[in-house]
Amino acid sequence: MTDAVKHAKAAAKAEAHLYVWEAVVQLLEGSTSPDRDMRAIKPINRVIAIAKKEQQRLLAKYDRELAKVDSQAVGK
């Protein structure tokens, strides 16, 4: 059962980081972002792309870890 706890903690950590990256995207894409001049758009879009890529990576990790918890919980 300790493996299930380890995987649950890893899933929780991935989920927490997922929320952080979502906050970054929301901040940069949302209405709180100041008006952008042409010089700022390219680096901002690059950071948004990085954040979204990290979200996908973390979501996959979260899903993998939860699958491990589920498989151990039912004794597979």
All heavy atoms as a GROMACS GRO file, in nm:
protein
  592
    1MET      N    1   0.082  -0.120   0.000
    1MET     CA    2   0.000   0.000   0.000
    1MET      C    3   0.086   0.126   0.000
    1MET      O    4   0.040   0.230  -0.040
    1MET     CB    5  -0.094  -0.003   0.121
    1MET     CG    6  -0.199   0.104   0.118
    1MET     SD    7  -0.306   0.102  -0.026
    1MET     CE    8  -0.445   0.016   0.037
    2THR      N    9   0.210   0.115   0.042
    2THR     CA   10   0.296   0.234   0.043
    2THR      C   11   0.325   0.283  -0.098
    2THR      O   12   0.344   0.402  -0.117
    2THR     CB   13   0.427   0.206   0.117
    2THR    OG1   14   0.495   0.099   0.053
    2THR    CG2   15   0.403   0.175   0.263
    3ASP      N   16   0.327   0.190  -0.195
    3ASP     CA   17   0.346   0.234  -0.333
    3ASP      C   18   0.228   0.319  -0.379
    3ASP      O   19   0.246   0.418  -0.451
    3ASP     CB   20   0.362   0.115  -0.427
    3ASP     CG   21   0.502   0.053  -0.418
    3ASP    OD1   22   0.593   0.122  -0.367
    3ASP    OD2   23   0.518  -0.062  -0.460
    4ALA      N   24   0.110   0.283  -0.339
    4ALA     CA   25  -0.009   0.361  -0.376
    4ALA      C   26  -0.001   0.502  -0.317
    4ALA      O   27  -0.035   0.599  -0.385
    4ALA     CB   28  -0.136   0.291  -0.328
    5VAL      N   29   0.047   0.512  -0.196
    5VAL     CA   30   0.062   0.644  -0.132
    5VAL      C   31   0.167   0.725  -0.208
    5VAL      O   32   0.148   0.845  -0.233
    5VAL     CB   33   0.099   0.629   0.017
    5VAL    CG1   34   0.136   0.763   0.077
    5VAL    CG2   35  -0.014   0.564   0.094
    6LYS      N   36   0.276   0.661  -0.245
    6LYS     CA   37   0.382   0.729  -0.320
    6LYS      C   38   0.328   0.783  -0.453
    6LYS      O   39   0.354   0.898  -0.489
    6LYS     CB   40   0.498   0.633  -0.346
    6LYS     CG   41   0.614   0.694  -0.422
    6LYS     CD   42   0.725   0.594  -0.444
    6LYS     CE   43   0.696   0.522  -0.573
    6LYS     NZ   44   0.805   0.438  -0.621
    7HIS      N   45   0.250   0.702  -0.522
    7HIS     CA   46   0.194   0.745  -0.650
    7HIS      C   47   0.088   0.853  -0.632
    7HIS      O   48   0.078   0.945  -0.713
    7HIS     CB   49   0.138   0.625  -0.726
    7HIS     CG   50   0.244   0.530  -0.771
    7HIS    ND1   51   0.346   0.564  -0.856
    7HIS    CD2   52   0.264   0.399  -0.739
    7HIS    CE1   53   0.423   0.460  -0.878
    7HIS    NE2   54   0.377   0.358  -0.806
    8ALA      N   55   0.013   0.844  -0.524
    8ALA     CA   56  -0.087   0.947  -0.495
    8ALA      C   57  -0.021   1.081  -0.466
    8ALA      O   58  -0.068   1.187  -0.511
    8ALA     CB   59  -0.175   0.905  -0.377
    9LYS      N   60   0.089   1.078  -0.393
    9LYS     CA   61   0.163   1.202  -0.366
    9LYS      C   62   0.222   1.260  -0.493
    9LYS      O   63   0.220   1.382  -0.514
    9LYS     CB   64   0.274   1.176  -0.263
    9LYS     CG   65   0.222   1.159  -0.123
    9LYS     CD   66   0.335   1.138  -0.024
    9LYS     CE   67   0.284   1.122   0.117
    9LYS     NZ   68   0.393   1.106   0.214
   10ALA      N   69   0.274   1.174  -0.581
   10ALA     CA   70   0.329   1.222  -0.708
   10ALA      C   71   0.219   1.282  -0.794
   10ALA      O   72   0.240   1.385  -0.860
   10ALA     CB   73   0.398   1.107  -0.782
   11ALA      N   74   0.101   1.222  -0.793
   11ALA     CA   75  -0.012   1.277  -0.868
   11ALA      C   76  -0.053   1.413  -0.812
   11ALA      O   77  -0.081   1.507  -0.887
   11ALA     CB   78  -0.130   1.181  -0.865
   12ALA      N   79  -0.056   1.424  -0.680
   12ALA     CA   80  -0.093   1.551  -0.617
   12ALA      C   81   0.008   1.661  -0.650
   12ALA      O   82  -0.029   1.776  -0.675
   12ALA     CB   83  -0.104   1.534  -0.466
   13LYS      N   84   0.135   1.625  -0.651
   13LYS     CA   85   0.239   1.723  -0.685
   13LYS      C   86   0.226   1.767  -0.830
   13LYS      O   87   0.236   1.886  -0.860
   13LYS     CB   88   0.377   1.661  -0.660
   13LYS     CG   89   0.490   1.758  -0.677
   13LYS     CD   90   0.622   1.694  -0.638
   13LYS     CE   91   0.737   1.792  -0.658
   13LYS     NZ   92   0.865   1.733  -0.621
   14ALA      N   93   0.200   1.673  -0.920
   14ALA     CA   94   0.182   1.708  -1.061
   14ALA      C   95   0.061   1.799  -1.078
   14ALA      O   96   0.066   1.896  -1.154
   14ALA     CB   97   0.166   1.581  -1.144
   15GLU      N   98  -0.046   1.769  -1.005
   15GLU     CA   99  -0.166   1.852  -1.014
   15GLU      C  100  -0.140   1.994  -0.963
   15GLU      O  101  -0.185   2.092  -1.023
   15GLU     CB  102  -0.279   1.789  -0.934
   15GLU     CG  103  -0.410   1.862  -0.947
   15GLU     CD  104  -0.522   1.798  -0.869
   15GLU    OE1  105  -0.495   1.733  -0.765
   15GLU    OE2  106  -0.637   1.814  -0.911
   16ALA      N  107  -0.064   2.006  -0.855
   16ALA     CA  108  -0.032   2.139  -0.801
   16ALA      C  109   0.048   2.221  -0.902
   16ALA      O  110   0.020   2.339  -0.924
   16ALA     CB  111   0.046   2.125  -0.671
   17HIS      N  112   0.146   2.156  -0.966
   17HIS     CA  113   0.226   2.226  -1.067
   17HIS      C  114   0.141   2.260  -1.189
   17HIS      O  115   0.162   2.364  -1.253
   17HIS     CB  116   0.347   2.143  -1.107
   17HIS     CG  117   0.452   2.138  -1.001
   17HIS    ND1  118   0.543   2.238  -0.981
   17HIS    CD2  119   0.479   2.044  -0.907
   17HIS    CE1  120   0.622   2.207  -0.880
   17HIS    NE2  121   0.585   2.090  -0.833
   18LEU      N  122   0.046   2.174  -1.219
   18LEU     CA  123  -0.046   2.200  -1.330
   18LEU      C  124  -0.124   2.328  -1.305
   18LEU      O  125  -0.141   2.411  -1.395
   18LEU     CB  126  -0.140   2.080  -1.345
   18LEU     CG  127  -0.235   2.076  -1.462
   18LEU    CD1  128  -0.160   2.077  -1.594
   18LEU    CD2  129  -0.322   1.952  -1.452
   19TYR      N  130  -0.169   2.348  -1.182
   19TYR     CA  131  -0.241   2.471  -1.147
   19TYR      C  132  -0.152   2.594  -1.160
   19TYR      O  133  -0.198   2.701  -1.203
   19TYR     CB  134  -0.297   2.462  -1.006
   19TYR     CG  135  -0.417   2.372  -0.992
   19TYR    CD1  136  -0.421   2.278  -0.890
   19TYR    CD2  137  -0.525   2.381  -1.078
   19TYR    CE1  138  -0.532   2.194  -0.876
   19TYR    CE2  139  -0.635   2.298  -1.064
   19TYR     CZ  140  -0.637   2.205  -0.964
   19TYR     OH  141  -0.746   2.122  -0.950
   20VAL      N  142  -0.027   2.582  -1.124
   20VAL     CA  143   0.065   2.695  -1.135
   20VAL      C  144   0.082   2.736  -1.280
   20VAL      O  145   0.076   2.855  -1.314
   20VAL     CB  146   0.202   2.662  -1.070
   20VAL    CG1  147   0.304   2.770  -1.101
   20VAL    CG2  148   0.185   2.644  -0.920
   21TRP      N  149   0.104   2.638  -1.368
   21TRP     CA  150   0.122   2.670  -1.510
   21TRP      C  151  -0.006   2.728  -1.568
   21TRP      O  152  -0.001   2.817  -1.654
   21TRP     CB  153   0.169   2.547  -1.588
   21TRP     CG  154   0.314   2.520  -1.565
   21TRP    CD1  155   0.368   2.415  -1.497
   21TRP    CD2  156   0.424   2.600  -1.608
   21TRP    NE1  157   0.506   2.425  -1.496
   21TRP    CE2  158   0.542   2.537  -1.564
   21TRP    CE3  159   0.435   2.718  -1.680
   21TRP    CZ2  160   0.668   2.590  -1.589
   21TRP    CZ3  161   0.562   2.770  -1.706
   21TRP    CH2  162   0.676   2.706  -1.660
   22GLU      N  163  -0.121   2.683  -1.523
   22GLU     CA  164  -0.247   2.740  -1.569
   22GLU      C  165  -0.259   2.886  -1.525
   22GLU      O  166  -0.308   2.970  -1.600
   22GLU     CB  167  -0.366   2.660  -1.518
   22GLU     CG  168  -0.501   2.716  -1.560
   22GLU     CD  169  -0.520   2.726  -1.711
   22GLU    OE1  170  -0.455   2.652  -1.787
   22GLU    OE2  171  -0.602   2.809  -1.754
   23ALA      N  172  -0.212   2.916  -1.406
   23ALA     CA  173  -0.215   3.055  -1.358
   23ALA      C  174  -0.126   3.143  -1.446
   23ALA      O  175  -0.162   3.257  -1.478
   23ALA     CB  176  -0.169   3.062  -1.213
   24VAL      N  177  -0.013   3.090  -1.488
   24VAL     CA  178   0.077   3.165  -1.578
   24VAL      C  179   0.006   3.195  -1.709
   24VAL      O  180   0.008   3.308  -1.759
   24VAL     CB  181   0.208   3.086  -1.603
   24VAL    CG1  182   0.290   3.150  -1.714
   24VAL    CG2  183   0.289   3.077  -1.475
   25VAL      N  184  -0.058   3.094  -1.766
   25VAL     CA  185  -0.130   3.113  -1.893
   25VAL      C  186  -0.242   3.215  -1.874
   25VAL      O  187  -0.258   3.307  -1.956
   25VAL     CB  188  -0.186   2.979  -1.945
   25VAL    CG1  189  -0.279   3.002  -2.064
   25VAL    CG2  190  -0.073   2.885  -1.983
   26GLN      N  191  -0.319   3.202  -1.767
   26GLN     CA  192  -0.430   3.295  -1.744
   26GLN      C  193  -0.380   3.438  -1.727
   26GLN      O  194  -0.443   3.532  -1.777
   26GLN     CB  195  -0.511   3.252  -1.621
   26GLN     CG  196  -0.590   3.125  -1.641
   26GLN     CD  197  -0.694   3.140  -1.750
   26GLN    OE1  198  -0.763   3.241  -1.759
   26GLN    NE2  199  -0.704   3.039  -1.834
   27LEU      N  200  -0.270   3.453  -1.657
   27LEU     CA  201  -0.215   3.586  -1.636
   27LEU      C  202  -0.172   3.650  -1.768
   27LEU      O  203  -0.201   3.766  -1.796
   27LEU     CB  204  -0.096   3.579  -1.540
   27LEU     CG  205  -0.028   3.710  -1.507
   27LEU    CD1  206  -0.122   3.800  -1.429
   27LEU    CD2  207   0.099   3.685  -1.429
   28LEU      N  208  -0.104   3.572  -1.852
   28LEU     CA  209  -0.052   3.627  -1.976
   28LEU      C  210  -0.158   3.641  -2.086
   28LEU      O  211  -0.147   3.728  -2.171
   28LEU     CB  212   0.065   3.542  -2.027
   28LEU     CG  213   0.189   3.546  -1.938
   28LEU    CD1  214   0.294   3.448  -1.990
   28LEU    CD2  215   0.246   3.686  -1.930
   29GLU      N  216  -0.259   3.555  -2.083
   29GLU     CA  217  -0.363   3.563  -2.185
   29GLU      C  218  -0.483   3.648  -2.140
   29GLU      O  219  -0.559   3.694  -2.224
   29GLU     CB  220  -0.416   3.423  -2.219
   29GLU     CG  221  -0.321   3.341  -2.300
   29GLU     CD  222  -0.380   3.206  -2.341
   29GLU    OE1  223  -0.477   3.160  -2.278
   29GLU    OE2  224  -0.326   3.149  -2.435
   30GLY      N  225  -0.496   3.668  -2.012
   30GLY     CA  226  -0.614   3.734  -1.959
   30GLY      C  227  -0.613   3.884  -1.968
   30GLY      O  228  -0.519   3.947  -2.017
   31SER      N  229  -0.719   3.940  -1.917
   31SER     CA  230  -0.736   4.086  -1.924
   31SER      C  231  -0.646   4.160  -1.826
   31SER      O  232  -0.635   4.282  -1.833
   31SER     CB  233  -0.882   4.121  -1.897
   31SER     OG  234  -0.918   4.077  -1.767
   32THR      N  235  -0.583   4.090  -1.733
   32THR     CA  236  -0.493   4.157  -1.639
   32THR      C  237  -0.360   4.192  -1.701
   32THR      O  238  -0.285   4.272  -1.647
   32THR     CB  239  -0.467   4.069  -1.515
   32THR    OG1  240  -0.408   3.947  -1.558
   32THR    CG2  241  -0.594   4.043  -1.438
   33SER      N  242  -0.330   4.131  -1.814
   33SER     CA  243  -0.204   4.158  -1.884
   33SER      C  244  -0.212   4.297  -1.946
   33SER      O  245  -0.310   4.332  -2.011
   33SER     CB  246  -0.180   4.053  -1.991
   33SER     OG  247  -0.056   4.073  -2.053
   34PRO      N  248  -0.108   4.376  -1.928
   34PRO     CA  249  -0.110   4.511  -1.985
   34PRO      C  250  -0.107   4.506  -2.137
   34PRO      O  251  -0.075   4.403  -2.196
   34PRO     CB  252   0.017   4.576  -1.929
   34PRO     CG  253   0.106   4.462  -1.896
   34PRO     CD  254   0.017   4.347  -1.858
   35ASP      N  255  -0.141   4.619  -2.197
   35ASP     CA  256  -0.133   4.626  -2.344
   35ASP      C  257   0.006   4.588  -2.389
   35ASP      O  258   0.106   4.626  -2.327
   35ASP     CB  259  -0.166   4.768  -2.392
   35ASP     CG  260  -0.313   4.801  -2.376
   35ASP    OD1  261  -0.393   4.706  -2.374
   35ASP    OD2  262  -0.345   4.919  -2.366
   36ARG      N  263   0.011   4.515  -2.495
   36ARG     CA  264   0.139   4.464  -2.543
   36ARG      C  265   0.180   4.540  -2.668
   36ARG      O  266   0.102   4.560  -2.758
   36ARG     CB  267   0.127   4.316  -2.577
   36ARG     CG  268   0.081   4.233  -2.462
   36ARG     CD  269   0.059   4.092  -2.509
   36ARG     NE  270   0.003   4.013  -2.399
   36ARG     CZ  271  -0.052   3.896  -2.415
   36ARG    NH1  272  -0.058   3.842  -2.533
   36ARG    NH2  273  -0.100   3.832  -2.313
   37ASP      N  274   0.305   4.578  -2.671
   37ASP     CA  275   0.356   4.633  -2.796
   37ASP      C  276   0.412   4.517  -2.878
   37ASP      O  277   0.420   4.403  -2.832
   37ASP     CB  278   0.460   4.742  -2.772
   37ASP     CG  279   0.582   4.692  -2.696
   37ASP    OD1  280   0.590   4.572  -2.667
   37ASP    OD2  281   0.671   4.774  -2.668
   38MET      N  282   0.445   4.542  -2.999
   38MET     CA  283   0.488   4.436  -3.090
   38MET      C  284   0.612   4.363  -3.039
   38MET      O  285   0.628   4.244  -3.064
   38MET     CB  286   0.513   4.493  -3.230
   38MET     CG  287   0.385   4.538  -3.300
   38MET     SD  288   0.260   4.408  -3.310
   38MET     CE  289   0.337   4.295  -3.421
   39ARG      N  290   0.700   4.431  -2.967
   39ARG     CA  291   0.821   4.366  -2.916
   39ARG      C  292   0.791   4.267  -2.805
   39ARG      O  293   0.867   4.174  -2.783
   39ARG     CB  294   0.920   4.471  -2.865
   39ARG     CG  295   0.980   4.556  -2.976
   39ARG     CD  296   1.068   4.662  -2.919
   39ARG     NE  297   0.980   4.752  -2.842
   39ARG     CZ  298   1.021   4.838  -2.751
   39ARG    NH1  299   1.148   4.847  -2.723
   39ARG    NH2  300   0.937   4.915  -2.687
   40ALA      N  301   0.681   4.287  -2.736
   40ALA     CA  302   0.649   4.200  -2.622
   40ALA      C  303   0.568   4.077  -2.662
   40ALA      O  304   0.569   3.978  -2.590
   40ALA     CB  305   0.571   4.280  -2.518
   41ILE      N  306   0.502   4.081  -2.775
   41ILE     CA  307   0.413   3.970  -2.812
   41ILE      C  308   0.488   3.840  -2.833
   41ILE      O  309   0.446   3.735  -2.785
   41ILE     CB  310   0.331   4.008  -2.937
   41ILE    CG1  311   0.230   4.116  -2.900
   41ILE    CG2  312   0.260   3.887  -2.995
   41ILE    CD1  313   0.153   4.171  -3.017
   42LYS      N  314   0.600   3.844  -2.902
   42LYS     CA  315   0.673   3.721  -2.932
   42LYS      C  316   0.722   3.649  -2.806
   42LYS      O  317   0.696   3.529  -2.790
   42LYS     CB  318   0.789   3.750  -3.027
   42LYS     CG  319   0.857   3.626  -3.077
   42LYS     CD  320   0.964   3.659  -3.181
   42LYS     CE  321   1.032   3.533  -3.229
   42LYS     NZ  322   1.133   3.561  -3.330
   43PRO      N  323   0.789   3.717  -2.712
   43PRO     CA  324   0.832   3.646  -2.591
   43PRO      C  325   0.715   3.601  -2.503
   43PRO      O  326   0.721   3.494  -2.442
   43PRO     CB  327   0.922   3.744  -2.517
   43PRO     CG  328   0.914   3.872  -2.589
   43PRO     CD  329   0.846   3.851  -2.718
   44ILE      N  330   0.608   3.678  -2.499
   44ILE     CA  331   0.492   3.639  -2.420
   44ILE      C  332   0.431   3.512  -2.479
   44ILE      O  333   0.399   3.418  -2.407
   44ILE     CB  334   0.388   3.753  -2.413
   44ILE    CG1  335   0.440   3.864  -2.321
   44ILE    CG2  336   0.252   3.702  -2.364
   44ILE    CD1  337   0.358   3.990  -2.323
   45ASN      N  338   0.417   3.508  -2.610
   45ASN     CA  339   0.364   3.389  -2.675
   45ASN      C  340   0.454   3.268  -2.655
   45ASN      O  341   0.407   3.156  -2.642
   45ASN     CB  342   0.340   3.414  -2.823
   45ASN     CG  343   0.219   3.504  -2.847
   45ASN    OD1  344   0.133   3.517  -2.761
   45ASN    ND2  345   0.214   3.566  -2.963
   46ARG      N  346   0.584   3.292  -2.649
   46ARG     CA  347   0.679   3.183  -2.625
   46ARG      C  348   0.659   3.126  -2.483
   46ARG      O  349   0.658   3.005  -2.463
   46ARG     CB  350   0.822   3.232  -2.645
   46ARG     CG  351   0.924   3.121  -2.638
   46ARG     CD  352   1.063   3.167  -2.676
   46ARG     NE  353   1.093   3.294  -2.613
   46ARG     CZ  354   1.167   3.389  -2.670
   46ARG    NH1  355   1.217   3.373  -2.788
   46ARG    NH2  356   1.191   3.502  -2.606
   47VAL      N  357   0.642   3.214  -2.386
   47VAL     CA  358   0.618   3.168  -2.248
   47VAL      C  359   0.485   3.094  -2.238
   47VAL      O  360   0.477   2.990  -2.172
   47VAL     CB  361   0.622   3.288  -2.150
   47VAL    CG1  362   0.579   3.245  -2.010
   47VAL    CG2  363   0.762   3.348  -2.146
   48ILE      N  364   0.384   3.142  -2.306
   48ILE     CA  365   0.254   3.074  -2.306
   48ILE      C  366   0.268   2.935  -2.367
   48ILE      O  367   0.213   2.838  -2.314
   48ILE     CB  368   0.148   3.158  -2.380
   48ILE    CG1  369   0.114   3.285  -2.299
   48ILE    CG2  370   0.022   3.077  -2.408
   48ILE    CD1  371   0.030   3.387  -2.374
   49ALA      N  372   0.342   2.924  -2.476
   49ALA     CA  373   0.362   2.794  -2.540
   49ALA      C  374   0.436   2.698  -2.446
   49ALA      O  375   0.401   2.580  -2.437
   49ALA     CB  376   0.439   2.810  -2.671
   50ILE      N  377   0.537   2.749  -2.376
   50ILE     CA  378   0.610   2.666  -2.280
   50ILE      C  379   0.517   2.620  -2.169
   50ILE      O  380   0.517   2.502  -2.130
   50ILE     CB  381   0.731   2.743  -2.222
   50ILE    CG1  382   0.838   2.763  -2.329
   50ILE    CG2  383   0.789   2.671  -2.100
   50ILE    CD1  384   0.946   2.863  -2.290
   51ALA      N  385   0.435   2.711  -2.118
   51ALA     CA  386   0.343   2.678  -2.009
   51ALA      C  387   0.243   2.572  -2.053
   51ALA      O  388   0.215   2.477  -1.979
   51ALA     CB  389   0.270   2.804  -1.961
   52LYS      N  390   0.191   2.585  -2.173
   52LYS     CA  391   0.094   2.487  -2.222
   52LYS      C  392   0.160   2.351  -2.245
   52LYS      O  393   0.097   2.247  -2.219
   52LYS     CB  394   0.027   2.538  -2.349
   52LYS     CG  395  -0.072   2.652  -2.318
   52LYS     CD  396  -0.144   2.698  -2.441
   52LYS     CE  397  -0.247   2.804  -2.403
   52LYS     NZ  398  -0.327   2.848  -2.516
   53LYS      N  399   0.283   2.351  -2.290
   53LYS     CA  400   0.354   2.224  -2.308
   53LYS      C  401   0.378   2.157  -2.173
   53LYS      O  402   0.362   2.036  -2.158
   53LYS     CB  403   0.488   2.250  -2.379
   53LYS     CG  404   0.562   2.124  -2.413
   53LYS     CD  405   0.687   2.154  -2.493
   53LYS     CE  406   0.760   2.026  -2.527
   53LYS     NZ  407   0.880   2.051  -2.607
   54GLU      N  408   0.413   2.236  -2.073
   54GLU     CA  409   0.431   2.182  -1.938
   54GLU      C  410   0.299   2.129  -1.882
   54GLU      O  411   0.297   2.026  -1.814
   54GLU     CB  412   0.489   2.288  -1.844
   54GLU     CG  413   0.638   2.307  -1.859
   54GLU     CD  414   0.714   2.181  -1.825
   54GLU    OE1  415   0.704   2.130  -1.712
   54GLU    OE2  416   0.784   2.129  -1.914
   55GLN      N  417   0.190   2.197  -1.911
   55GLN     CA  418   0.060   2.150  -1.867
   55GLN      C  419   0.031   2.011  -1.925
   55GLN      O  420  -0.016   1.923  -1.854
   55GLN     CB  421  -0.050   2.246  -1.910
   55GLN     CG  422  -0.056   2.372  -1.828
   55GLN     CD  423  -0.163   2.464  -1.881
   55GLN    OE1  424  -0.162   2.503  -1.997
   55GLN    NE2  425  -0.257   2.500  -1.795
   56GLN      N  426   0.060   1.993  -2.052
   56GLN     CA  427   0.036   1.863  -2.115
   56GLN      C  428   0.123   1.755  -2.053
   56GLN      O  429   0.077   1.643  -2.027
   56GLN     CB  430   0.059   1.872  -2.266
   56GLN     CG  431  -0.042   1.956  -2.338
   56GLN     CD  432  -0.184   1.905  -2.317
   56GLN    OE1  433  -0.211   1.787  -2.334
   56GLN    NE2  434  -0.274   1.994  -2.279
   57ARG      N  435   0.249   1.788  -2.027
   57ARG     CA  436   0.340   1.692  -1.966
   57ARG      C  437   0.293   1.654  -1.826
   57ARG      O  438   0.289   1.536  -1.789
   57ARG     CB  439   0.482   1.751  -1.959
   57ARG     CG  440   0.586   1.656  -1.903
   57ARG     CD  441   0.720   1.724  -1.886
   57ARG     NE  442   0.719   1.823  -1.782
   57ARG     CZ  443   0.728   1.796  -1.651
   57ARG    NH1  444   0.739   1.672  -1.609
   57ARG    NH2  445   0.728   1.893  -1.562
   58LEU      N  446   0.253   1.753  -1.749
   58LEU     CA  447   0.208   1.728  -1.612
   58LEU      C  448   0.074   1.654  -1.608
   58LEU      O  449   0.053   1.569  -1.520
   58LEU     CB  450   0.199   1.859  -1.535
   58LEU     CG  451   0.334   1.922  -1.501
   58LEU    CD1  452   0.316   2.068  -1.464
   58LEU    CD2  453   0.403   1.844  -1.393
   59LEU      N  454  -0.013   1.684  -1.702
   59LEU     CA  455  -0.140   1.612  -1.707
   59LEU      C  456  -0.117   1.464  -1.737
   59LEU      O  457  -0.179   1.377  -1.677
   59LEU     CB  458  -0.232   1.675  -1.811
   59LEU     CG  459  -0.373   1.619  -1.819
   59LEU    CD1  460  -0.445   1.631  -1.686
   59LEU    CD2  461  -0.450   1.690  -1.929
   60ALA      N  462  -0.025   1.436  -1.828
   60ALA     CA  463   0.008   1.296  -1.859
   60ALA      C  464   0.068   1.227  -1.736
   60ALA      O  465   0.033   1.111  -1.706
   60ALA     CB  466   0.105   1.290  -1.977
   61LYS      N  467   0.156   1.297  -1.665
   61LYS     CA  468   0.214   1.240  -1.544
   61LYS      C  469   0.106   1.215  -1.438
   61LYS      O  470   0.104   1.110  -1.374
   61LYS     CB  471   0.322   1.332  -1.488
   61LYS     CG  472   0.387   1.276  -1.364
   61LYS     CD  473   0.500   1.364  -1.314
   61LYS     CE  474   0.561   1.298  -1.191
   61LYS     NZ  475   0.677   1.367  -1.144
   62TYR      N  476   0.018   1.311  -1.421
   62TYR     CA  477  -0.092   1.297  -1.326
   62TYR      C  478  -0.176   1.174  -1.359
   62TYR      O  479  -0.206   1.093  -1.272
   62TYR     CB  480  -0.177   1.425  -1.330
   62TYR     CG  481  -0.302   1.421  -1.246
   62TYR    CD1  482  -0.295   1.439  -1.110
   62TYR    CD2  483  -0.426   1.400  -1.306
   62TYR    CE1  484  -0.411   1.436  -1.032
   62TYR    CE2  485  -0.540   1.397  -1.230
   62TYR     CZ  486  -0.532   1.415  -1.093
   62TYR     OH  487  -0.647   1.411  -1.016
   63ASP      N  488  -0.211   1.160  -1.486
   63ASP     CA  489  -0.292   1.045  -1.528
   63ASP      C  490  -0.219   0.913  -1.505
   63ASP      O  491  -0.278   0.816  -1.458
   63ASP     CB  492  -0.331   1.057  -1.675
   63ASP     CG  493  -0.435   1.166  -1.699
   63ASP    OD1  494  -0.504   1.207  -1.604
   63ASP    OD2  495  -0.446   1.210  -1.815
   64ARG      N  496  -0.089   0.908  -1.536
   64ARG     CA  497  -0.010   0.786  -1.514
   64ARG      C  498  -0.007   0.748  -1.366
   64ARG      O  499  -0.024   0.632  -1.330
   64ARG     CB  500   0.133   0.804  -1.564
   64ARG     CG  501   0.152   0.788  -1.712
   64ARG     CD  502   0.299   0.779  -1.750
   64ARG     NE  503   0.386   0.878  -1.687
   64ARG     CZ  504   0.410   0.999  -1.736
   64ARG    NH1  505   0.355   1.038  -1.850
   64ARG    NH2  506   0.492   1.082  -1.674
   65GLU      N  507   0.019   0.847  -1.282
   65GLU     CA  508   0.028   0.820  -1.138
   65GLU      C  509  -0.106   0.775  -1.081
   65GLU      O  510  -0.112   0.682  -1.000
   65GLU     CB  511   0.080   0.943  -1.063
   65GLU     CG  512   0.221   0.984  -1.099
   65GLU     CD  513   0.327   0.881  -1.062
   65GLU    OE1  514   0.303   0.796  -0.974
   65GLU    OE2  515   0.436   0.886  -1.121
   66LEU      N  516  -0.214   0.838  -1.123
   66LEU     CA  517  -0.346   0.796  -1.075
   66LEU      C  518  -0.381   0.656  -1.124
   66LEU      O  519  -0.443   0.578  -1.050
   66LEU     CB  520  -0.455   0.893  -1.121
   66LEU     CG  521  -0.477   1.015  -1.034
   66LEU    CD1  522  -0.601   1.091  -1.080
   66LEU    CD2  523  -0.491   0.980  -0.888
   67ALA      N  524  -0.340   0.622  -1.245
   67ALA     CA  525  -0.365   0.487  -1.295
   67ALA      C  526  -0.292   0.384  -1.210
   67ALA      O  527  -0.344   0.276  -1.182
   67ALA     CB  528  -0.322   0.477  -1.441
   68LYS      N  529  -0.172   0.419  -1.164
   68LYS     CA  530  -0.096   0.329  -1.077
   68LYS      C  531  -0.165   0.313  -0.941
   68LYS      O  532  -0.168   0.204  -0.885
   68LYS     CB  533   0.047   0.379  -1.059
   68LYS     CG  534   0.130   0.369  -1.185
   68LYS     CD  535   0.266   0.431  -1.166
   68LYS     CE  536   0.343   0.433  -1.296
   68LYS     NZ  537   0.471   0.503  -1.282
   69VAL      N  538  -0.219   0.422  -0.891
   69VAL     CA  539  -0.292   0.416  -0.764
   69VAL      C  540  -0.415   0.327  -0.780
   69VAL      O  541  -0.440   0.240  -0.698
   69VAL     CB  542  -0.334   0.556  -0.716
   69VAL    CG1  543  -0.428   0.548  -0.598
   69VAL    CG2  544  -0.211   0.639  -0.679
   70ASP      N  545  -0.489   0.349  -0.888
   70ASP     CA  546  -0.609   0.269  -0.913
   70ASP      C  547  -0.578   0.122  -0.928
   70ASP      O  548  -0.648   0.036  -0.874
   70ASP     CB  549  -0.684   0.319  -1.038
   70ASP     CG  550  -0.752   0.451  -1.015
   70ASP    OD1  551  -0.774   0.488  -0.898
   70ASP    OD2  552  -0.784   0.518  -1.115
   71SER      N  553  -0.472   0.090  -1.001
   71SER     CA  554  -0.440  -0.050  -1.023
   71SER      C  555  -0.396  -0.120  -0.893
   71SER      O  556  -0.424  -0.237  -0.873
   71SER     CB  557  -0.332  -0.065  -1.130
   71SER     OG  558  -0.207  -0.016  -1.082
   72GLN      N  559  -0.329  -0.047  -0.806
   72GLN     CA  560  -0.288  -0.104  -0.679
   72GLN      C  561  -0.404  -0.113  -0.580
   72GLN      O  562  -0.409  -0.204  -0.497
   72GLN     CB  563  -0.173  -0.025  -0.618
   72GLN     CG  564  -0.046  -0.039  -0.698
   72GLN     CD  565   0.065   0.049  -0.646
   72GLN    OE1  566   0.048   0.117  -0.546
   72GLN    NE2  567   0.178   0.046  -0.712
   73ALA      N  568  -0.497  -0.022  -0.591
   73ALA     CA  569  -0.610  -0.021  -0.498
   73ALA      C  570  -0.704  -0.139  -0.521
   73ALA      O  571  -0.761  -0.191  -0.427
   73ALA     CB  572  -0.686   0.111  -0.511
   74VAL      N  573  -0.716  -0.179  -0.646
   74VAL     CA  574  -0.804  -0.292  -0.675
   74VAL      C  575  -0.729  -0.424  -0.680
   74VAL      O  576  -0.786  -0.528  -0.706
   74VAL     CB  577  -0.884  -0.271  -0.807
   74VAL    CG1  578  -0.981  -0.157  -0.792
   74VAL    CG2  579  -0.792  -0.252  -0.924
   75GLY      N  580  -0.598  -0.418  -0.655
   75GLY     CA  581  -0.518  -0.539  -0.647
   75GLY      C  582  -0.480  -0.600  -0.779
   75GLY      O  583  -0.457  -0.720  -0.788
   76LYS      N  584  -0.470  -0.520  -0.884
   76LYS     CA  585  -0.431  -0.573  -1.015
   76LYS      C  586  -0.282  -0.587  -1.026
   76LYS      O  587  -0.204  -0.522  -0.975
   76LYS     CB  588  -0.482  -0.482  -1.126
   76LYS     CG  589  -0.634  -0.487  -1.135
   76LYS     CD  590  -0.679  -0.402  -1.248
   76LYS     CE  591  -0.830  -0.404  -1.259
   76LYS     NZ  592  -0.881  -0.322  -1.364
   0.00000   0.00000   0.00000
